[in-house]
Amino acid sequence: MSPLGKRPTSDLAPVLRLLRIGFVLLLMLLTMLYVIRVGADPTGQMDIQLAITWWVPLVASALLGLLFLAIDVFTPRKKIQIISGVAFGLVAGLVAAWAIGAVIDLVVATWDLQPSPIIPALKVLFGVSLAYLGITTVLQTQDEFRLVIPYVEFSKRIRGPRPLVLDSSVLIDGRIADVVATGLVAQPVLIPGFVIEELQALADSDDRTKRLRGRRGLDIASKLQRTPGADVSLDNTPVTRRAVDQMLVQLAEDLPAALMTSDAALARVAGIQKVQVVNLTDLANALKPAVLPGQTVTVELLRKGEHAGQAVGFLEDGTMIVAEDGEPHIGETVELTLTSSMQTAAGRLLFARINHAAHDSAHDAAQPPTEPADTDPPAEPPQAAPVQATPPRPPRTPRPPLGPAHPDAERSTRRNPRR
């Protein structure tokens, strides 16, 4: 069985077993003392006889023993505030019934009325009714009972430092286990039973994401219980409200205790009802190293931002950083210069610009070196083969002009009249 399933009285099991055995033996001894009668006969010898109706006390003793043992065994998680409230209400009802019975007897004696069997029956009915009314009244108003009778209270109160009541979001987050392991948390840590039931419902869900979240929360709760030096316990104080958030606020208000959560809405609701809240996200932000404008950080830009030209990256502690002009460098690891910061409900948000000088130098250093130029003198071009000189051609002897009487001239003139 996991540590979450252990009963709070597991260390007292041997003591409870001895008490039950002693109760049965004492009941049997008292019954036998009534059933067996020891005396002396007329001759002076010891005479042992059974009572005439010996079976009546024997059966009554067996039934009473079984009844009270069943009540003890099947109600292992008894609450002292409930038992004390029932006892106080019963006493108050019986006192009121005794007072009313005394008044009835005084009226009967004053008016000299004839005794009637109705009067004792009326007293018994009044006693039962007033006892029931007293028990229910105390149980329903046990939280405000101290206002009527000072220093009398039936609800659970924890002395010393206020304990921390954890909700499901803190357990699913998981960072509380590391915080408690450091020894920083000196006050008791309480995990309400209805929070464990909520995580169990998530662990049994058909949705894979919810199932993983529920199992992680249960693992963190078990890890907290095994943390050495930490005062971690399960709290099963009955709470009247139904919604888990309202039950957490009411429990923290009744103890009183501080509520630790990472849910911003629950923190606001608890703050409205004047309940001390410890926000795990605010605690984590307070422990982050301070980053001031003007400092330089090296971040890998992962995706686009909400506005044009922006790129988003994250520091090692999970802080989001927005590079105003980083969209062209998505997928690269660049050096950024912080310009401003903003605190949001989800955490701290940083704004920065790319350090272009450092980026250009890093880009140049990443380029492969070029090969040096060859210093050898260039090779001489090959010489062309000598060209043999050709003898000059003799001058052309001009032809004599054609006269008009020449037949070719006449034919040429006819072919081209413009000549």
C-alpha positions, 0 to 999 in steps of 0.5 A: 500500500502506498504511503497515501493509503496508510491509516493515521493510527497504523502505529497504534494498531498493537495498542488498539488490539490489546484494548479490544481483547481486554474489553472482550475479556472484561465483558465476559468476566462481568457477565459470568459474575452475574450468571454464576452464583457462588454460595454455601449450602447448609452443610457449609460446602461451597455451592456454585449455581447458575442464575435462573435466566442465565441466558439473558445476560449472556446474550445481551453481553454478546450483542453489546460486545459485537455492537461496540466492536463493530462500531470501533472497527468500521469507523477507524477515522474518528474525529475528536471534535465530532465525538466531543460535540456529540457528548456535549450536545447529549449532556446539554439535552439531558440537563434541559430534559431534567429541568423540564421534568423538575418543572413538570413534577413541581406543577403536579405537586402544586396542583395536587394532580393524580399521578398518571403513567403519561407523566413519566413517558412524557419526561422520557420523550422530552429527554430523547427529543432534547438530547437529539436537538442538542447533538445536532445543534452543537455539530452544526454550530461547532465553529461558532460555539466559542462565541457562546462559551469562551475557550470551548471549541470543537474544530481542529486548531493547530498551534504554532506557525500556520501550516501550509495547505497545498492544492492540486496545482502545486502538487502537479507543478512539482516544485514544492517537493524541491522547496520542502527538501531544502528545509526552507519550509519549517511549518507543517504541510497539510494535504487535504483529503479532497485534493487527493480525491481530485488527483485520483479522479484525474489519474483515472481519467480517459484523457491522457493529459489529465491522467499524467497530471493526476499521476504526477500529483500523487507521486509528488504527494508521496515524495513529500511524505518521504522527505526527511525532516519535513512535517507532511500529513494528510488532513481529513477535516470535514468541509461542508462546501462542495467545490474544491476551491471553496473547500480549500479556502474554508479549510484554510480559514477554519484551521487557520492556515496559509493556502499555497497555490499556483492558480491566480484565480484561486489566490484572488478568491482567497485574498478577498476572503482574508485568507493568507496565500502563498503563490508558488509562481511569485515565490519562484519569480522572487528567487530568480536572479535579477536581470537589469536593462543594459545587460547582455544575454545569449538566447536561442530564438525559437519562434515568432512573436505576437508583433511583426519583426519579433522573435521569442526565446527563453532563459535557462530559468524559463523566463520569456524574452522577446527580441524586437528585431529578431524574426530574421534570426529565428533558429539562431543563438544570438546575443541580446541587450535587454531594454526593459522588463514587465511583470505579468500574472504568468511571470516576468517578461523581458524585452531586448534587441539584438547586439548587431556588432557581436552578431556580425563578428560572430558571423564573420568568425563562423565563415570558412577562411579563403585560400591564399593567392598563389605567389609564383610568377605566372607562366609565360604564354607559349610562343606562336609559330613564325609566319612565312612571308608571302611575296607581294602580288604584282600591280593590277593593270587597269583596263582601258575605258570602253568606248561608245563604239565598243559592242560591250559598252553598248550592251551595258548601256542598254542594260542600265539606262542610268549609265 
